[in-house]
Amino acid sequence: MLEVLKPGAKVVVNSALSVLPVQARKRFKEYHELRYWRGVTAPIARDRAKLEHERAHYEFFFTTFFGLSTDDYAGAAVLDIGCGPCGSLEWANCARERVGLDPLADRYRKLVEDNQAMTYCAASSEAIPYPDGHFDSVSTFNSLDHVDDVAATVREIKRVTAPAGRILLIVEIGHAPTPTEPHSLDENVVGLFAPEFEAVSVRRFGVRGDHNLYASLRHDIPYVEGKPGILAARLERL
């Protein structure tokens, strides 16, 4: 729905939605999140070859893109926040534990009803139901600007990351708020993870005309100062 509107119309629609009651905004957001994933999964849900092709890019972004390898996940507990239903951690056979977290996880899983080795947890990122320091690696790819409360989510990410753990962040920056992406973030978002975590790499990318974020990263689209873009950061505990 919103994706077919012109930019000016989006501003009007978003302004109107912002005055709706909280529960109405929540239902609207859930509807569009589910609508997006239905569009992704419809062509692949019953086609194993297409499903595996969809999953193939995940390993690259968890490893090579951040200067890591599968060996860095050996024996590790891994958490992927805003995981979607397609098996974002299925590649990590060497990990001790693989958890995908999303408030809509139970509904997402009905879109791709295959046997997956990873575990799905239907919970909000503002209240992650795991103990302190439980995960060796925590990732939030294209999800931090989708959450209800960015500061609370960052606190929870820091809390559940192990003393020697790492955080991997990919997030859109500089875009106008939308019902599904209610926060407009910039490169200062990395500072929210301080003082416990330090960024060992921070990169900014531009966004392709078709708004394909992962293709933009793979093709290394140049970032234009002052324009919407994508930030990728690898953080490690001090």
Summary of the structure (lengths in Angstrom):
residues: 238
radius of gyration: 17.3
end to end distance: 43.8
largest distance: 49.4
contacts: 729
relative contact order: 0.12
helix: 36%
strand: 21%
